[in-house]
Amino acid sequence: MARVKSATMAISTIDEADAILREMCEIEASIEAIDNDANERIARIKEKAANDGKGLRDRYKACQESLKSYATYFRGEIFKDKKSLDRPFGTIGFRKAPDAISCSKNTAELLKKLGLDKFIRTKIEPDKEAMLSLPDETLLQVEAVRKSKEDFFIETKRELVNQTITRNIA
């Protein structure tokens, strides 16, 4: 069986743990600086692309609107036999969109009043958050179990590292 080399470090004292936490703070600061720089560059590139392509996007939209107006005006002539027209550089036409229903806030209540319950969707599911207050015996009766666990966590304190770096620079 091949050995896998681990990048973990053996820690035997609290001072070594403190040194690793400090290093983690420094790494976080470096990663944040790299990510911020990348995000700024990406934002500038996107802004430039938006500005460079604005005229083309506007012209494209105007072309779409012109073709739509033309097709709508001459619909009876162009589309009397079919819903689309194939041309050398593309196809224009009309296609039926799937029907959709738009409801008001009162629709479900009105359906219920009219006895149209089969058109009302009801989703029944356990409220796990509320169930946290139930005793374990009750949870067992409803085939549920309380799960408890402890997660290891690390909270770095970069302010201290930043203060030390600032003092060393000054």
One Martini backbone bead per residue (centre of mass of N, CA, C, O) as a GRO file, in nm:
protein
  170
    1MET     BB    1   0.096   0.036   0.023
    2ALA     BB    2   0.071   0.361  -0.019
    3ARG     BB    3   0.194   0.652   0.082
    4VAL     BB    4   0.069   0.940   0.252
    5LYS     BB    5   0.137   1.268   0.246
    6SER     BB    6   0.128   1.498   0.500
    7ALA     BB    7   0.064   1.851   0.594
    8THR     BB    8   0.078   1.802   0.876
    9MET     BB    9   0.145   1.914   1.209
   10ALA     BB   10   0.314   1.866   1.492
   11ILE     BB   11   0.173   1.932   1.812
   12SER     BB   12   0.303   2.003   2.163
   13THR     BB   13   0.234   2.312   2.200
   14ILE     BB   14   0.086   2.618   2.254
   15ASP     BB   15   0.298   2.783   2.094
   16GLU     BB   16   0.261   2.627   1.829
   17ALA     BB   17  -0.037   2.693   1.799
   18ASP     BB   18   0.000   3.001   1.790
   19ALA     BB   19   0.179   3.003   1.536
   20ILE     BB   20  -0.034   2.882   1.349
   21LEU     BB   21  -0.251   3.097   1.389
   22ARG     BB   22  -0.079   3.326   1.282
   23GLU     BB   23  -0.032   3.205   1.002
   24MET     BB   24  -0.333   3.196   0.928
   25CYS     BB   25  -0.372   3.501   0.932
   26GLU     BB   26  -0.168   3.564   0.709
   27ILE     BB   27  -0.302   3.390   0.493
   28GLU     BB   28  -0.576   3.528   0.490
   29ALA     BB   29  -0.466   3.807   0.405
   30SER     BB   30  -0.343   3.711   0.138
   31ILE     BB   31  -0.596   3.593   0.009
   32GLU     BB   32  -0.764   3.851   0.024
   33ALA     BB   33  -0.578   4.021  -0.156
   34ILE     BB   34  -0.597   3.843  -0.405
   35ASP     BB   35  -0.906   3.848  -0.436
   36ASN     BB   36  -0.941   4.155  -0.453
   37ASP     BB   37  -0.770   4.195  -0.704
   38ALA     BB   38  -0.933   4.009  -0.888
   39ASN     BB   39  -1.209   4.154  -0.855
   40GLU     BB   40  -1.115   4.424  -0.969
   41ARG     BB   41  -1.031   4.322  -1.247
   42ILE     BB   42  -1.302   4.196  -1.327
   43ALA     BB   43  -1.465   4.457  -1.307
   44ARG     BB   44  -1.306   4.611  -1.524
   45ILE     BB   45  -1.355   4.410  -1.755
   46LYS     BB   46  -1.664   4.420  -1.750
   47GLU     BB   47  -1.690   4.724  -1.797
   48LYS     BB   48  -1.542   4.729  -2.067
   49ALA     BB   49  -1.727   4.527  -2.213
   50ALA     BB   50  -1.984   4.691  -2.181
   51ASN     BB   51  -1.881   4.944  -2.329
   52ASP     BB   52  -1.782   4.810  -2.596
   53GLY     BB   53  -2.082   4.656  -2.642
   54LYS     BB   54  -2.317   4.864  -2.640
   55GLY     BB   55  -2.364   4.931  -2.938
   56LEU     BB   56  -2.413   4.637  -3.030
   57ARG     BB   57  -2.652   4.576  -2.841
   58ASP     BB   58  -2.834   4.802  -2.941
   59ARG     BB   59  -2.839   4.714  -3.239
   60TYR     BB   60  -2.950   4.428  -3.193
   61LYS     BB   61  -3.216   4.520  -3.065
   62ALA     BB   62  -3.312   4.687  -3.308
   63CYS     BB   63  -3.321   4.449  -3.502
   64GLN     BB   64  -3.530   4.286  -3.351
   65GLU     BB   65  -3.755   4.500  -3.359
   66SER     BB   66  -3.773   4.521  -3.666
   67LEU     BB   67  -3.846   4.223  -3.723
   68LYS     BB   68  -4.098   4.219  -3.546
   69SER     BB   69  -4.254   4.440  -3.694
   70TYR     BB   70  -4.252   4.310  -3.971
   71ALA     BB   71  -4.385   4.037  -3.890
   72THR     BB   72  -4.644   4.161  -3.775
   73TYR     BB   73  -4.743   4.324  -4.022
   74PHE     BB   74  -4.688   4.052  -4.228
   75ARG     BB   75  -4.821   3.792  -4.111
   76GLY     BB   76  -5.044   3.710  -4.322
   77GLU     BB   77  -4.832   3.664  -4.556
   78ILE     BB   78  -4.580   3.505  -4.436
   79PHE     BB   79  -4.770   3.312  -4.213
   80LYS     BB   80  -5.008   3.139  -4.356
   81ASP     BB   81  -4.866   2.832  -4.349
   82LYS     BB   82  -4.654   2.925  -4.125
   83LYS     BB   83  -4.454   3.022  -3.828
   84SER     BB   84  -4.199   3.025  -4.026
   85LEU     BB   85  -3.892   3.179  -4.174
   86ASP     BB   86  -3.656   3.088  -4.400
   87ARG     BB   87  -3.329   3.219  -4.426
   88PRO     BB   88  -3.003   3.260  -4.501
   89PHE     BB   89  -2.955   3.415  -4.190
   90GLY     BB   90  -3.236   3.288  -4.088
   91THR     BB   91  -3.509   3.280  -3.849
   92ILE     BB   92  -3.853   3.366  -3.849
   93GLY     BB   93  -4.115   3.396  -3.587
   94PHE     BB   94  -4.378   3.209  -3.430
   95ARG     BB   95  -4.431   3.089  -3.092
   96LYS     BB   96  -4.576   2.896  -2.867
   97ALA     BB   97  -4.636   2.945  -2.554
   98PRO     BB   98  -4.682   2.835  -2.263
   99ASP     BB   99  -4.912   2.816  -2.051
  100ALA     BB  100  -5.021   3.038  -1.787
  101ILE     BB  101  -5.062   3.121  -1.442
  102SER     BB  102  -5.214   3.390  -1.268
  103CYS     BB  103  -5.205   3.490  -0.928
  104SER     BB  104  -5.346   3.578  -0.645
  105LYS     BB  105  -5.377   3.594  -0.306
  106ASN     BB  106  -5.694   3.475  -0.333
  107THR     BB  107  -5.711   3.209  -0.497
  108ALA     BB  108  -5.709   2.980  -0.286
  109GLU     BB  109  -5.959   3.076  -0.130
  110LEU     BB  110  -6.156   3.070  -0.375
  111LEU     BB  111  -6.125   2.772  -0.443
  112LYS     BB  112  -6.233   2.672  -0.171
  113LYS     BB  113  -6.517   2.807  -0.186
  114LEU     BB  114  -6.577   2.642  -0.470
  115GLY     BB  115  -6.460   2.340  -0.427
  116LEU     BB  116  -6.139   2.344  -0.554
  117ASP     BB  117  -5.921   2.156  -0.391
  118LYS     BB  118  -5.756   2.010  -0.628
  119PHE     BB  119  -5.610   2.313  -0.683
  120ILE     BB  120  -5.466   2.262  -0.404
  121ARG     BB  121  -5.161   2.290  -0.244
  122THR     BB  122  -5.028   2.059   0.005
  123LYS     BB  123  -4.762   2.067   0.242
  124ILE     BB  124  -4.635   1.802   0.437
  125GLU     BB  125  -4.412   1.875   0.715
  126PRO     BB  126  -4.174   1.876   0.931
  127ASP     BB  127  -4.082   2.079   1.216
  128LYS     BB  128  -3.770   2.066   1.326
  129GLU     BB  129  -3.739   2.315   1.501
  130ALA     BB  130  -3.987   2.257   1.687
  131MET     BB  131  -3.892   1.958   1.768
  132LEU     BB  132  -3.666   2.037   1.975
  133SER     BB  133  -3.888   2.055   2.222
  134LEU     BB  134  -3.907   1.765   2.229
  135PRO     BB  135  -3.901   1.479   2.368
  136ASP     BB  136  -3.744   1.182   2.313
  137GLU     BB  137  -3.996   1.001   2.341
  138THR     BB  138  -4.163   1.143   2.120
  139LEU     BB  139  -3.964   1.107   1.891
  140LEU     BB  140  -3.981   0.797   1.889
  141GLN     BB  141  -4.290   0.781   1.818
  142VAL     BB  142  -4.209   0.952   1.529
  143GLU     BB  143  -3.935   0.858   1.413
  144ALA     BB  144  -3.723   1.036   1.581
  145VAL     BB  145  -3.399   1.211   1.618
  146ARG     BB  146  -3.160   1.340   1.815
  147LYS     BB  147  -2.885   1.541   1.704
  148SER     BB  148  -2.551   1.549   1.827
  149LYS     BB  149  -2.267   1.775   1.788
  150GLU     BB  150  -1.918   1.839   1.738
  151ASP     BB  151  -1.738   2.110   1.613
  152PHE     BB  152  -1.464   2.211   1.485
  153PHE     BB  153  -1.285   2.523   1.548
  154ILE     BB  154  -1.167   2.836   1.390
  155GLU     BB  155  -1.061   3.161   1.520
  156THR     BB  156  -0.923   3.422   1.399
  157LYS     BB  157  -0.686   3.708   1.493
  158ARG     BB  158  -0.586   3.953   1.284
  159GLU     BB  159  -0.541   4.211   1.442
  160LEU     BB  160  -0.275   4.132   1.582
  161VAL     BB  161  -0.109   4.097   1.326
  162ASN     BB  162  -0.159   4.380   1.211
  163GLN     BB  163  -0.027   4.531   1.450
  164THR     BB  164   0.253   4.403   1.422
  165ILE     BB  165   0.308   4.491   1.133
  166THR     BB  166   0.276   4.796   1.185
  167ARG     BB  167   0.508   4.816   1.395
  168ASN     BB  168   0.737   4.706   1.203
  169ILE     BB  169   0.709   4.939   0.992
  170ALA     BB  170   0.739   5.197   1.199
   0.00000   0.00000   0.00000
